[in-house]
Amino acid sequence: MFIGAQVSLYPMTSDFVEVIETGLEALSPYREHLRIETDDMSTLMVGAPEALIDAIRDLFAASARRPAHVTMHVTLSRGCPGEPDDPTCRCDTLIRSQDQPLDARKAAARDAVEAASVLGVGIDVQFSLYVLGQSHHMDEIYGCIDFLKSSGTFLRSKNFCTRLRGDAGAVFETIRQAFLRFGPAEGHVTIDLTASANSPSLR
Ligand SMILES: Cc1ncc(C[n+]2csc(CCO)c2C)c(N)n1
């Protein structure tokens, strides 16, 4: 299994380099658990979803604590058949949910969001879950949307994606649960996500 993300921050301010560097500094505690490589367009993070999603959450929360409007684009992927197996990506949640029916997975996902840590940073997210290479992929997508509607972070459904709003802790836990508990444990699943904080449109 190979699990990872390409992550880009887009601060809407002339001191964008400082905002990006503030975000990247928040990754320090995760560097011993994840492979992290930054270039001029994005930062690659590879590793188990516990550290991976926490790292993306903290990267965005750190930049969102500054006053400027900032957005982030994330491509998450698990189980891509073209990527090499990486033992550091081992994930017990995926292994355990393998044989669980959809209703049990929805309930477990809700429990995890309820138990999420509170960061004190309000954010908006819109994302799409893609279950690849499966003929019954819509059952998993509708199951995931059911979970999202009861997650406490649901804002509204939109064409092609779902809007979430709330504390960064609960919102990123919702994303982690959507990523791990829907779509086959051994299958190829991706998420396309945009996050936003401090938007002047919401003032
Ligand atoms: C998370 C994240 N990683 C890398 C970049 C690409 N990037 C654009 S400007 C800049 C700082 C000066 O080189 C960097 C690293 C990004 N935007 N967000």
The ligand as a Gaussian input file, in Angstrom:
#p B3LYP/6-31G(d) Opt

LIG

1 1
 C        2.724000      23.408000       1.115000
 C        3.413000      24.031000      -0.051000
 N        4.602000      23.519000      -0.446000
 C        5.259000      24.089000      -1.477000
 C        4.751000      25.166000      -2.129000
 C        5.496000      25.791000      -3.295000
 N        6.002000      27.105000      -2.937000
 C        5.496000      28.232000      -3.517000
 S        6.234000      29.622000      -2.897000
 C        7.231000      28.749000      -1.836000
 C        8.198000      29.410000      -0.908000
 C        9.335000      30.024000      -1.617000
 O       10.000000      29.151000      -2.438000
 C        6.998000      27.376000      -2.004000
 C        7.754000      26.343000      -1.248000
 C        3.501000      25.684000      -1.702000
 N        2.904000      26.753000      -2.253000
 N        2.862000      25.091000      -0.642000

